[in-house]
Amino acid sequence: MAALLAVCLTIAAAAWLWAVSTGRIGVEGWRERTTPVDTTAAPLIALKARFAKADGRVDASDYELLTAYFFEGWAAYRTPKAERAHYPGLPSSSGRRSDGLEGYARMFPLAAAWLASGRSPQTPTAHGPLDLAETFARGLVTGTDPASPDYWGPITDYSQALVESADIALGLWIAREAVWTRLSPAEQQQVVSWLMQALGSQAYDGNWQLFPMLVHRSLKALGADVSHFDARMQTNWEIFRSLYRGQGWFTDPPHGLDDYNAWSVHYALFWLQRIDPGFEQAFISQAQGEFARFYVTLFGPQGHPQMGRSSCYRMATPAPLLASLATAPGAISRGQAMRALDLTWSWFIGRGALAAGSVSAGLCGADPALQANYSGPASCLWSLRPLVMVYALDRELGLLETAREPLAVERGDFVTRHATTGWTISGRAATGAIDLSIDANPPGDGPEDGPALKAYGLGTQLVEALVQAPRRPDNTGALYQRRHYSTDKPLGRCPP
């Protein structure tokens, strides 16, 4: 019996080795990992000092240093032809090439907004200045060339490339003078041909419906003929519009109401109206104003009470507050929006959210328990979306120089109940703590007040090693089903 068992184990091990070596199991590039590098032109220690001021006030030069930090990280991890950036961290279920595409796409809008703001295309790096306009243009031409071995590949139904195409199209529109115009007519057509694939691809319900719409409006504004897809985009909008629940909130399948409203939905709505001012102007203005008036109460000196999936996008939560300044003037003040931005970045930078020129995949530092299987090393760069909006709106609204104003919890204790979400928000001025109570969730019996966070343990890591793919814990319960989410008891591991 022992001999038979040994033979079976030997056969199983041989079969596993064959399957791994031939790529029959696992995600593409699973065993390839990038070595982290420290930034030197914009060192992290200097950033932490800048964002640790006693009054929490951050100025224009601080944000410019923060942006230079991200540019230097991207420069270090980009491929030789700049069509991808392979950041350090755990891979996603989509594979290394797709993760590298995210590294290009999710940084492009920030570079585009920086260039469009009139700032220098030359950014400092450890190896000398890098020309952002030239480098992103080169990557764009390489990635969209089907004859290149570095081709991004086709955009297909429900693919990650469909998500990333929206950021690429948006970046092109924002940087149309700095990047788009430097491409030859043949190169422009090549880029258009790649992006047009997004318009015929199927998208999941929810915020995904907005990705092809952003591509459509961006290409149209750049002069491409996308009229063949006009009716399809109208259907996308009607599907998405049916998810509206009132007071600026959309349900986002499969989990419902969460911060995707902030960092994806309202961010996209802002840009759709910015690119096409006539698009649903009255509806977007009302929705973004109502959303901002309530959402701003969630911000304070201790950050923002975090609930819901994709926790690593956490610094993007101020994006809809900034959007409302342009789409719904008067809903909240510029001083409040910028105070929320300052405090969000200050709180997270001081607690390990940045590392090696990028954003860590967790709440404070890296935490695989909070990193979904669909999230890769560059996914968390969606955290940069408020910075994109600051540079896009600064010359128009003077955001970086505006006088900051105290937020609700800085003015006094408060309790606010929100009808659409069924959330109750309470703040304590003495500590700056903010509590989000989901009234429909039952009170928990233990100290977590609901489902506990499942750990990323040794057993999980062994399974991943065997299947060569992410099998991180499903923490939907802890992220959505607790009664309370509070800034003084964050879900992830956060130092004081």
ABEGO torsion letter per residue (X at the ends): XAAAAAAAAAAAAAAAAAAAAAGABEBBGAABBBBBBBBAABBAAAAAAAAABAAGBBBAAAAAAAAAAAAAAAAAABBAAGABBBBBEBBBAAEAAAAAAAAAAAAAAAAAAAAAAGBBABBBBAAEBBBAAAAAAAAAAAAABAABAABAEBBBBGBAAAAAAAAAAAAAAAAAAAAAAABBAAAAAAAAAAAAAAAABBBBBEAAAAAAAAAAAAAAAAGBBAAAAAAAAAAAAAAAAAABAEGGBBBBOAAEBBAAAAAAAAAAAAAAAAABAABGAAAAAAAAAAAAAAAAAABBAAEBBBBEBGAAAAAAAAAAAAAAAAABBGABBAAAAAAAAAAAAAAAAAAGABBGGBBBBBABBBBAAABBAABBAAAAAAAAAAAAAAAAAAAAAGAAABBBBBBAAAAEBBBBBBAAAGBBBBBBAAAGBBBBBBAABBBBABAAGEBBBBBBBAAAAAAAAAAGBBABBBAAAAAAABABBBAABBABBBBX
